[in-house]
Amino acid sequence: MSSDNKPVTQVTIEKRRNGRWSFVIKRGAVVYPAQGQFTSQLEAHAAGQMTLKALENKR
């Protein structure tokens, strides 16, 4: 599969109602639900990026 055919993957950071932060991974049409209860936006972003790298290395 060439790099042109790979689905677009992105990490979105969201603030929950309780004031905590979480991340959502979107890969093409697949959406992995919100994960985590992080105290800062930076923590949520770092965790989301680490999870994304783990998913990419798994293939």
Backbone as XML, in Angstrom:
<?xml version="1.0"?>
<chain id="A" units="angstrom">
  <residue number="1" name="MET">
    <atom name="N" x="0.850" y="-1.175" z="0.000"/>
    <atom name="CA" x="0.000" y="0.000" z="0.000"/>
    <atom name="C" x="0.895" y="1.237" z="0.000"/>
  </residue>
  <residue number="2" name="SER">
    <atom name="N" x="0.753" y="2.074" z="-0.979"/>
    <atom name="CA" x="1.578" y="3.281" z="-1.050"/>
    <atom name="C" x="1.098" y="4.318" z="-0.042"/>
  </residue>
  <residue number="3" name="SER">
    <atom name="N" x="1.953" y="5.285" z="0.220"/>
    <atom name="CA" x="1.603" y="6.308" z="1.210"/>
    <atom name="C" x="0.428" y="7.173" z="0.755"/>
  </residue>
  <residue number="4" name="ASP">
    <atom name="N" x="0.155" y="7.209" z="-0.537"/>
    <atom name="CA" x="-0.979" y="7.991" z="-1.038"/>
    <atom name="C" x="-2.318" y="7.346" z="-0.696"/>
  </residue>
  <residue number="5" name="ASN">
    <atom name="N" x="-2.336" y="6.031" z="-0.533"/>
    <atom name="CA" x="-3.580" y="5.313" z="-0.275"/>
    <atom name="C" x="-3.905" y="5.164" z="1.199"/>
  </residue>
  <residue number="6" name="LYS">
    <atom name="N" x="-2.996" y="5.534" z="2.094"/>
    <atom name="CA" x="-3.235" y="5.372" z="3.531"/>
    <atom name="C" x="-4.278" y="6.381" z="4.005"/>
  </residue>
  <residue number="7" name="PRO">
    <atom name="N" x="-5.182" y="5.935" z="4.880"/>
    <atom name="CA" x="-6.188" y="6.874" z="5.398"/>
    <atom name="C" x="-5.553" y="7.924" z="6.301"/>
  </residue>
  <residue number="8" name="VAL">
    <atom name="N" x="-6.157" y="9.080" z="6.349"/>
    <atom name="CA" x="-5.669" y="10.172" z="7.180"/>
    <atom name="C" x="-5.942" y="9.836" z="8.640"/>
  </residue>
  <residue number="9" name="THR">
    <atom name="N" x="-4.925" y="10.002" z="9.482"/>
    <atom name="CA" x="-5.053" y="9.729" z="10.910"/>
    <atom name="C" x="-4.812" y="11.019" z="11.662"/>
  </residue>
  <residue number="10" name="GLN">
    <atom name="N" x="-5.678" y="11.286" z="12.649"/>
    <atom name="CA" x="-5.498" y="12.498" z="13.441"/>
    <atom name="C" x="-5.907" y="12.248" z="14.878"/>
  </residue>
  <residue number="11" name="VAL">
    <atom name="N" x="-5.290" y="13.004" z="15.780"/>
    <atom name="CA" x="-5.616" y="12.954" z="17.200"/>
    <atom name="C" x="-6.295" y="14.264" z="17.550"/>
  </residue>
  <residue number="12" name="THR">
    <atom name="N" x="-7.466" y="14.178" z="18.143"/>
    <atom name="CA" x="-8.213" y="15.358" z="18.559"/>
    <atom name="C" x="-8.292" y="15.372" z="20.077"/>
  </residue>
  <residue number="13" name="ILE">
    <atom name="N" x="-8.019" y="16.534" z="20.658"/>
    <atom name="CA" x="-8.082" y="16.703" z="22.105"/>
    <atom name="C" x="-9.413" y="17.365" z="22.446"/>
  </residue>
  <residue number="14" name="GLU">
    <atom name="N" x="-10.106" y="16.808" z="23.455"/>
    <atom name="CA" x="-11.406" y="17.343" z="23.848"/>
    <atom name="C" x="-11.452" y="17.575" z="25.352"/>
  </residue>
  <residue number="15" name="LYS">
    <atom name="N" x="-12.188" y="18.588" z="25.755"/>
    <atom name="CA" x="-12.396" y="18.841" z="27.174"/>
    <atom name="C" x="-13.733" y="18.235" z="27.573"/>
  </residue>
  <residue number="16" name="ARG">
    <atom name="N" x="-13.719" y="17.439" z="28.631"/>
    <atom name="CA" x="-14.933" y="16.784" z="29.114"/>
    <atom name="C" x="-15.730" y="17.722" z="30.006"/>
  </residue>
  <residue number="17" name="ARG">
    <atom name="N" x="-16.935" y="17.331" z="30.323"/>
    <atom name="CA" x="-17.804" y="18.158" z="31.166"/>
    <atom name="C" x="-17.247" y="18.354" z="32.570"/>
  </residue>
  <residue number="18" name="ASN">
    <atom name="N" x="-16.475" y="17.376" z="33.062"/>
    <atom name="CA" x="-15.933" y="17.464" z="34.415"/>
    <atom name="C" x="-14.642" y="18.294" z="34.482"/>
  </residue>
  <residue number="19" name="GLY">
    <atom name="N" x="-14.243" y="18.893" z="33.369"/>
    <atom name="CA" x="-13.055" y="19.740" z="33.336"/>
    <atom name="C" x="-11.782" y="19.005" z="32.994"/>
  </residue>
  <residue number="20" name="ARG">
    <atom name="N" x="-11.845" y="17.708" z="32.819"/>
    <atom name="CA" x="-10.679" y="16.909" z="32.451"/>
    <atom name="C" x="-10.555" y="16.844" z="30.936"/>
  </residue>
  <residue number="21" name="TRP">
    <atom name="N" x="-9.386" y="16.415" z="30.468"/>
    <atom name="CA" x="-9.106" y="16.339" z="29.037"/>
    <atom name="C" x="-9.033" y="14.887" z="28.586"/>
  </residue>
  <residue number="22" name="SER">
    <atom name="N" x="-9.384" y="14.634" z="27.331"/>
    <atom name="CA" x="-9.295" y="13.300" z="26.740"/>
    <atom name="C" x="-8.876" y="13.445" z="25.279"/>
  </residue>
  <residue number="23" name="PHE">
    <atom name="N" x="-8.564" y="12.314" z="24.658"/>
    <atom name="CA" x="-8.201" y="12.345" z="23.243"/>
    <atom name="C" x="-9.054" y="11.359" z="22.457"/>
  </residue>
  <residue number="24" name="VAL">
    <atom name="N" x="-9.245" y="11.668" z="21.186"/>
    <atom name="CA" x="-9.987" y="10.821" z="20.256"/>
    <atom name="C" x="-9.095" y="10.624" z="19.044"/>
  </residue>
  <residue number="25" name="ILE">
    <atom name="N" x="-8.957" y="9.369" z="18.601"/>
    <atom name="CA" x="-8.165" y="9.077" z="17.409"/>
    <atom name="C" x="-9.116" y="8.769" z="16.265"/>
  </residue>
  <residue number="26" name="LYS">
    <atom name="N" x="-8.914" y="9.450" z="15.143"/>
    <atom name="CA" x="-9.717" y="9.220" z="13.942"/>
    <atom name="C" x="-8.780" y="8.728" z="12.843"/>
  </residue>
  <residue number="27" name="ARG">
    <atom name="N" x="-9.094" y="7.551" z="12.297"/>
    <atom name="CA" x="-8.286" y="6.976" z="11.221"/>
    <atom name="C" x="-9.221" y="6.627" z="10.074"/>
  </residue>
  <residue number="28" name="GLY">
    <atom name="N" x="-9.251" y="7.485" z="9.071"/>
    <atom name="CA" x="-10.177" y="7.298" z="7.970"/>
    <atom name="C" x="-11.604" y="7.435" z="8.473"/>
  </residue>
  <residue number="29" name="ALA">
    <atom name="N" x="-12.401" y="6.393" z="8.282"/>
    <atom name="CA" x="-13.791" y="6.417" z="8.743"/>
    <atom name="C" x="-13.946" y="5.840" z="10.145"/>
  </residue>
  <residue number="30" name="VAL">
    <atom name="N" x="-12.870" y="5.295" z="10.700"/>
    <atom name="CA" x="-12.919" y="4.672" z="12.031"/>
    <atom name="C" x="-12.591" y="5.708" z="13.096"/>
  </residue>
  <residue number="31" name="VAL">
    <atom name="N" x="-13.422" y="5.765" z="14.143"/>
    <atom name="CA" x="-13.196" y="6.690" z="15.253"/>
    <atom name="C" x="-13.037" y="5.870" z="16.526"/>
  </residue>
  <residue number="32" name="TYR">
    <atom name="N" x="-11.869" y="5.990" z="17.153"/>
    <atom name="CA" x="-11.639" y="5.353" z="18.443"/>
    <atom name="C" x="-12.163" y="6.318" z="19.508"/>
  </residue>
  <residue number="33" name="PRO">
    <atom name="N" x="-13.035" y="5.862" z="20.407"/>
    <atom name="CA" x="-13.702" y="6.774" z="21.344"/>
    <atom name="C" x="-12.740" y="7.479" z="22.293"/>
  </residue>
  <residue number="34" name="ALA">
    <atom name="N" x="-13.271" y="8.505" z="22.950"/>
    <atom name="CA" x="-12.489" y="9.329" z="23.871"/>
    <atom name="C" x="-11.842" y="8.461" z="24.940"/>
  </residue>
  <residue number="35" name="GLN">
    <atom name="N" x="-10.578" y="8.721" z="25.204"/>
    <atom name="CA" x="-9.811" y="7.968" z="26.189"/>
    <atom name="C" x="-9.190" y="8.923" z="27.184"/>
  </residue>
  <residue number="36" name="GLY">
    <atom name="N" x="-9.176" y="8.543" z="28.437"/>
    <atom name="CA" x="-8.410" y="9.252" z="29.444"/>
    <atom name="C" x="-9.174" y="10.301" z="30.225"/>
  </residue>
  <residue number="37" name="GLN">
    <atom name="N" x="-8.593" y="10.632" z="31.358"/>
    <atom name="CA" x="-9.089" y="11.678" z="32.253"/>
    <atom name="C" x="-7.859" y="12.486" z="32.675"/>
  </residue>
  <residue number="38" name="PHE">
    <atom name="N" x="-7.300" y="13.249" z="31.774"/>
    <atom name="CA" x="-6.052" y="13.966" z="32.011"/>
    <atom name="C" x="-6.327" y="15.349" z="32.595"/>
  </residue>
  <residue number="39" name="THR">
    <atom name="N" x="-5.419" y="15.816" z="33.450"/>
    <atom name="CA" x="-5.608" y="17.109" z="34.107"/>
    <atom name="C" x="-5.205" y="18.274" z="33.222"/>
  </residue>
  <residue number="40" name="SER">
    <atom name="N" x="-4.379" y="18.028" z="32.195"/>
    <atom name="CA" x="-3.988" y="19.127" z="31.317"/>
    <atom name="C" x="-4.122" y="18.700" z="29.856"/>
  </residue>
  <residue number="41" name="GLN">
    <atom name="N" x="-4.241" y="19.686" z="29.019"/>
    <atom name="CA" x="-4.364" y="19.450" z="27.580"/>
    <atom name="C" x="-3.077" y="18.829" z="27.033"/>
  </residue>
  <residue number="42" name="LEU">
    <atom name="N" x="-1.943" y="19.241" z="27.558"/>
    <atom name="CA" x="-0.654" y="18.720" z="27.108"/>
    <atom name="C" x="-0.524" y="17.225" z="27.416"/>
  </residue>
  <residue number="43" name="GLU">
    <atom name="N" x="-0.954" y="16.800" z="28.596"/>
    <atom name="CA" x="-0.919" y="15.378" z="28.943"/>
    <atom name="C" x="-1.785" y="14.560" z="27.993"/>
  </residue>
  <residue number="44" name="ALA">
    <atom name="N" x="-2.963" y="15.051" z="27.685"/>
    <atom name="CA" x="-3.868" y="14.343" z="26.777"/>
    <atom name="C" x="-3.270" y="14.243" z="25.382"/>
  </residue>
  <residue number="45" name="HIS">
    <atom name="N" x="-2.643" y="15.317" z="24.929"/>
    <atom name="CA" x="-2.033" y="15.317" z="23.600"/>
    <atom name="C" x="-0.874" y="14.318" z="23.541"/>
  </residue>
  <residue number="46" name="ALA">
    <atom name="N" x="-0.031" y="14.308" z="24.560"/>
    <atom name="CA" x="1.104" y="13.385" z="24.591"/>
    <atom name="C" x="0.624" y="11.932" z="24.616"/>
  </residue>
  <residue number="47" name="ALA">
    <atom name="N" x="-0.381" y="11.639" z="25.416"/>
    <atom name="CA" x="-0.922" y="10.280" z="25.489"/>
    <atom name="C" x="-1.550" y="9.870" z="24.164"/>
  </residue>
  <residue number="48" name="GLY">
    <atom name="N" x="-2.233" y="10.780" z="23.511"/>
    <atom name="CA" x="-2.831" y="10.494" z="22.209"/>
    <atom name="C" x="-1.783" y="10.194" z="21.162"/>
  </residue>
  <residue number="49" name="GLN">
    <atom name="N" x="-0.696" y="10.953" z="21.149"/>
    <atom name="CA" x="0.381" y="10.721" z="20.190"/>
    <atom name="C" x="1.066" y="9.380" z="20.449"/>
  </residue>
  <residue number="50" name="MET">
    <atom name="N" x="1.278" y="9.037" z="21.729"/>
    <atom name="CA" x="1.892" y="7.749" z="22.068"/>
    <atom name="C" x="0.994" y="6.593" z="21.637"/>
  </residue>
  <residue number="51" name="THR">
    <atom name="N" x="-0.310" y="6.731" z="21.826"/>
    <atom name="CA" x="-1.258" y="5.695" z="21.421"/>
    <atom name="C" x="-1.273" y="5.554" z="19.904"/>
  </residue>
  <residue number="52" name="LEU">
    <atom name="N" x="-1.241" y="6.664" z="19.203"/>
    <atom name="CA" x="-1.218" y="6.644" z="17.744"/>
    <atom name="C" x="0.031" y="5.938" z="17.235"/>
  </residue>
  <residue number="53" name="LYS">
    <atom name="N" x="1.196" y="6.235" z="17.799"/>
    <atom name="CA" x="2.432" y="5.568" z="17.389"/>
    <atom name="C" x="2.364" y="4.067" z="17.666"/>
  </residue>
  <residue number="54" name="ALA">
    <atom name="N" x="1.785" y="3.684" z="18.809"/>
    <atom name="CA" x="1.651" y="2.271" z="19.140"/>
    <atom name="C" x="0.751" y="1.557" z="18.123"/>
  </residue>
  <residue number="55" name="LEU">
    <atom name="N" x="-0.336" y="2.203" z="17.713"/>
    <atom name="CA" x="-1.226" y="1.616" z="16.710"/>
    <atom name="C" x="-0.526" y="1.479" z="15.366"/>
  </residue>
  <residue number="56" name="GLU">
    <atom name="N" x="0.270" y="2.469" z="14.981"/>
    <atom name="CA" x="0.974" y="2.423" z="13.699"/>
    <atom name="C" x="2.062" y="1.361" z="13.705"/>
  </residue>
  <residue number="57" name="ASN">
    <atom name="N" x="2.752" y="1.169" z="14.832"/>
    <atom name="CA" x="3.807" y="0.161" z="14.922"/>
    <atom name="C" x="3.259" y="-1.242" z="15.005"/>
  </residue>
  <residue number="58" name="LYS">
    <atom name="N" x="2.011" y="-1.372" z="15.411"/>
    <atom name="CA" x="1.374" y="-2.667" z="15.555"/>
    <atom name="C" x="1.158" y="-3.337" z="14.194"/>
  </residue>
  <residue number="59" name="ARG">
    <atom name="N" x="0.974" y="-2.528" z="13.159"/>
    <atom name="CA" x="0.694" y="-3.082" z="11.828"/>
    <atom name="C" x="1.888" y="-3.734" z="11.243"/>
  </residue>
</chain>
